[in-house]
């Protein structure tokens, strides 16, 4: 997949999950300025809220088929480590499809 140019803003496949606790925050994320109401806190662990089917920080522009991270500068460590074109990226695309197409299909139907 590394030969392909990836446009994460038009894809967003890695930001979707049916698991509301898909993304656990790591110790490195404690100092990040993430909105408290965007997190699920369960005892000692915190998660980014995915209960709407995607990351709560994902801003979708259905007209343009774009997905923008509202907290990009403060995004969690797991998001920082995710690389476009990686094996994990390919898995997310196969599982979730390309965001622009997928969101339009779901929301229009």
Backbone as a ProteinNet text record, in pm:
[ID]
protein_1_A
[PRIMARY]
XXXXXXXXXXXXXXXXXXXXXXXXXXXXXXXXXXXXXXXXXXXXXXXXXXXXXXXXXXXXXXXXXXXXXXXXXXXXXXXXXXXXXXXXXXXXXXXXXXXXXXXXXXXXX
[TERTIARY]
80.1	0	84.9	212.6	295	313.3	282.1	294.5	177.8	71.1	-49.2	-43.2	-92.7	-103.8	-230.9	-221	-334.3	-377.6	-506.6	-564.7	-650.7	-593.1	-663.4	-788.7	-785.7	-900.4	-1020.1	-995.4	-1103.2	-1135.2	-1062.2	-1080.2	-1144.3	-1066.6	-1117.4	-1151.5	-1116.7	-1153.7	-1106.7	-994.4	-939.4	-1016.6	-1107	-1181.4	-1318.6	-1349	-1478.5	-1465.8	-1563.7	-1573.2	-1711.6	-1760.3	-1887.5	-1866.8	-1742.9	-1709.5	-1698.1	-1787	-1782.2	-1651.1	-1579.5	-1452.2	-1336.3	-1343	-1244.5	-1104.4	-1093.9	-963.4	-937.3	-849.2	-812.4	-701.7	-712.2	-607.3	-490.6	-372.3	-249.8	-196.6	-102.6	-45.7	8.2	60.1	112.6	4.6	-121.2	-233	-284.8	-234.8	-286	-273.8	-169.4	-146.2	-211.5	-275.8	-339.4	-469.5	-496.9	-616	-733.8	-792.9	-908.5	-1034	-1141.9	-1265.3	-1311.7	-1333.2	-1372.4	-1500.3	-1594.9	-1721.9	-1709.6	-1590.9	-1569	-1508.7	-1493	-1427.9	-1524.9	-1498.2	-1567.4	-1466.4	-1497.3	-1406.8	-1465	-1382.9	-1423.9	-1314.6	-1332.4	-1230.3	-1103.7	-995.2	-865.2	-842.5	-928.9	-909.4	-1002.7	-953.6	-1033.8	-1028.4	-1138.6	-1153.1	-1208.9	-1173.6	-1239.5	-1375.5	-1479.4	-1615.5	-1638.3	-1672.6	-1705.6	-1850.9	-1933.4	-2069.7	-2157.6	-2119.1	-2196.2	-2151.2	-2057.3	-2009.8	-1875.6	-1830.1	-1698.2	-1645.1	-1521.8	-1461.4	-1543.3	-1574	-1653.5	-1583.5	-1453.1	-1376.2	-1377.5	-1431.4	-1432.3	-1544.7	-1505.5	-1603.1	-1623	-1746.2	-1777	-1840.1	-1788.6	-1847.9	-1896.5	-2025.9	-2080.7	-2077.3	-2096.7	-2096.5	-1960.5	-1855.9	-1720	-1659.5	-1726.4	-1670.5	-1542.5	-1540.4	-1419.2	-1443.3	-1335.9	-1334.8	-1216.2	-1244.8	-1139.4	-1137.5	-1020.2	-1005	-1011.1	-1108.2	-1127.5	-1021.2	-948.3	-845.6	-708.4	-685.1	-564.4	-435.7	-417.8	-294.9	-283.4	-395.3	-396.8	-441.3	-441.3	-491.6	-416.1	-484.1	-421.9	-302	-221.3	-100.2	-129.7	-237	-271.8	-295.4	-355.9	-379.8	-248.8	-160.3	-30.5	53.2	40.7	121	66.3	-61	-124.5	-66.9	-20.8	43.8	-38.2	-58.8	-127.3	-49.8	-120.5	-57.6	-3.1	-11.3	39.5	-53.3	-9.1	-92	-224.2	-216.5	-336.3	-430.3	-372.8	-450.8	-529.4	-464.4	-531	-643.2	-619.4	-724.1	-844.3	-819	-928.5	-1007.9	-939.3	-1008.1	-1093.5	-1037.5	-1114.7	-1235.5	-1220.2	-1329.6	-1434.4	-1391.1	-1481.4	-1508.2	-1431.1	-1446.8	-1387.7	-1392.4	-1343.4	-1453.5	-1418.6	-1516.4	-1615.7	-1569.3	-1660	-1772.5	-1739.8	-1840.9	-1928.4	-1866.3	-1938.3	-2038.3	-1995.4	-2083.8	-2201.6	-2177.1	-2286.9	-2387.2	-2340.9	-2431.7	-2518.2	-2456	-2527.6	-2625.5	-2581.3	-2664.4	-2775.1	-2752.3	-2851.8	-2962.6	-2927.3	-3023.7	-3130
-119.8	0	126.9	115.1	234.6	311.1	250.9	319.9	415.8	401.7	480.9	608	717.8	842.1	834.6	861.7	853.5	992.9	1017.6	1143	1112.4	1124.2	1090	1175.2	1298.4	1387.7	1338.3	1266.9	1213.8	1068.5	1010.2	868.7	852.6	871.2	861.1	721.1	618.8	481.7	442.2	492.7	456.4	519.6	611.9	683.5	623.6	507.9	443.3	314.6	289.2	163.2	152.8	31.1	7.7	-5	-14.3	-26.4	113.4	151.8	286.7	316.5	211.1	226.5	177	205.8	157.5	210.7	336.7	400.2	434.4	357.2	381.9	487	577.1	677.7	617.3	653.5	603.6	706.1	666.4	762.2	888.5	874	989.5	1092.2	1050.6	1137.9	1222.3	1198.8	1270.8	1421.9	1469.3	1613.3	1676	1594.5	1647.4	1719.2	1824.5	1905.5	1849.6	1740.7	1679.4	1717.8	1751.9	1789.1	1675.6	1707.7	1606.6	1533.6	1606.9	1544.6	1455.1	1446.9	1359.7	1225.9	1207.4	1087.6	1002.6	873.5	780.3	741.2	769.3	736.3	616.5	513.5	390.5	353.1	396.3	371.1	445.9	372.4	431.4	452.6	396.7	403.9	505.9	571.4	666.2	627.2	650.9	616.5	736.8	751.2	848.9	788.7	868.4	822.3	792.8	668.3	624.7	578.3	616.4	563.2	603.6	705.5	745.1	667.9	573.4	493.3	538.4	654.5	704.6	790.9	830.5	915.6	1043.6	1079.8	1199.3	1326	1321.1	1436.7	1451.3	1353.9	1355.6	1446.9	1550.5	1642.6	1602.1	1566.1	1515.7	1624.8	1640.5	1730.1	1640.6	1607.3	1512.5	1566.3	1693.7	1753.5	1738.4	1765.2	1757.5	1618.4	1528.3	1395.3	1401.7	1490.2	1508.4	1476.7	1439.9	1414.5	1488.4	1577.3	1657.3	1627.6	1607.1	1584.7	1718.9	1733	1859.5	1882.3	1778.2	1791.4	1749.1	1769.5	1717.1	1749	1871.5	1908.5	1838.8	1798.1	1730.8	1585.4	1528.8	1393.5	1293.1	1184.5	1082.4	1015.4	953.2	886	779	704.1	599.6	660.2	775.5	844.1	894.8	942.4	991.9	878.8	759.8	646.2	581.1	604.4	544	606.1	525.7	575.5	545.4	646.7	628.9	529.3	434.1	334	213.6	214.7	101.8	-19.3	-130.4	-251.4	-221.9	-150.7	-117.1	-27.2	64.5	152.4	68.8	-24.8	-112.5	-191.9	-240.5	-314.1	-224.7	-101.1	-7.8	23.1	41.3	69.9	-49.3	-170.6	-290.2	-306.9	-275.8	-292.7	-182.5	-60.3	54.6	125.6	97.7	167.1	307	374.5	512.5	602.1	687.8	767.4	841.9	916.9	997.3	915.5	799.3	712.1	649.6	600	528	617.4	735.7	825.5	867.4	898.4	937.3	824.6	701.4	585.8	571.6	578.6	559.1	672.8	794.8	911.1	939	907.3	934.4	829.7	706.8	596.4	609.7
0	0	0	25.7	39.7	-91.2	-207.6	-335.1	-360.8	-286.4	-306.6	-223.5	-280.1	-203.1	-120.4	6.7	96.7	138.3	130.9	175.3	297.2	414.3	537.6	557.9	510.1	526.4	445	335.3	253.9	289.4	379.9	412.8	550.4	655.3	791.6	837.5	760.6	794.9	934.9	977.7	1108.7	1224.2	1194.9	1299.2	1325.3	1264.7	1281.2	1361.1	1447.3	1520	1582.3	1594.2	1662.9	1813.2	1855.5	1997.4	2057.6	2149.7	2207.9	2281.1	2321.8	2393.9	2309	2182.9	2086.6	2113.6	2154.2	2168.8	2315.8	2376.1	2515.9	2520.2	2615.1	2631.9	2708.5	2668.7	2730.3	2830.4	2916.3	3011.4	2943.6	2820.9	2747.7	2714.5	2720	2683.6	2800	2919.1	3037.3	3025.7	2962.6	2951.4	2828	2745.9	2624.8	2661.6	2589.1	2614.5	2534.1	2585.9	2521.7	2599.7	2529.3	2599.7	2690.8	2815.1	2915.1	2873.9	2814.1	2775.8	2652.1	2593.8	2478.5	2520.1	2650	2701.9	2782.4	2784.3	2872.2	2978.5	3103.5	3213.3	3287.7	3301.7	3369.2	3467.5	3591.8	3693.3	3660.2	3644.9	3614.5	3465.2	3381.1	3236.2	3173.2	3070.1	2992.8	2846	2778.8	2638	2564	2437.2	2352.2	2316.4	2321	2296.7	2148.1	2118	1982.5	1975.7	2072.9	2080.3	1962	1885.4	1767	1643.2	1658.5	1546.3	1491.7	1538.5	1499.6	1613.9	1602.9	1705.8	1719.2	1841.8	1868.2	1818.4	1803.1	1756.1	1603.9	1534.7	1389.2	1339.5	1267.9	1208.8	1063.8	1031	897.9	812.2	693.6	594.7	481.9	485.5	389.9	247.5	231.2	98.6	32	106.7	52.4	67.4	142.6	166.4	246.8	346.8	426.6	573.2	638.1	781	840.3	932.4	994.4	1144.7	1198.7	1342.5	1414.7	1502.3	1574.6	1681.1	1718.1	1822.8	1770.6	1642.4	1577.8	1654.4	1696.5	1767.8	1903.7	1960.8	2090.5	2080.1	1960.5	1939.8	2026.7	2064.2	2148.4	2081.9	2164	2117.3	2012.9	2029.9	1932.1	1794.8	1789.3	1661.1	1602.4	1687.3	1641.3	1582.2	1637.8	1594.9	1467.5	1437.2	1319.9	1193	1101.1	980.5	855.7	774.3	647	561.6	503.8	418.4	492	623.4	702	689.1	742	745.4	816.4	929.4	1006.1	926.6	849.1	763.3	662.1	599.1	503.3	567	688.2	760.2	788.2	829.1	858	731.8	621.3	494.6	452.1	465.5	429.6	521.7	648.8	745.2	735.2	711	720.3	589.2	487.5	360.4	367.3	254.1	247.5	301.6	391.6	465	378	281.6	201	141.1	85.3	26.4	133.9	237.6	342.7	415.2	453.3	528.1	442.3	316	228	213.6	200.6	189.2	313.5	430.2	556.8	583.7	567.2	602.4	501.8	374.6	272.4	276.1	306.2	307.1	412.7
[MASK]
+++++++++++++++++++++++++++++++++++++++++++++++++++++++++++++++++++++++++++++++++++++++++++++++++++++++++++++

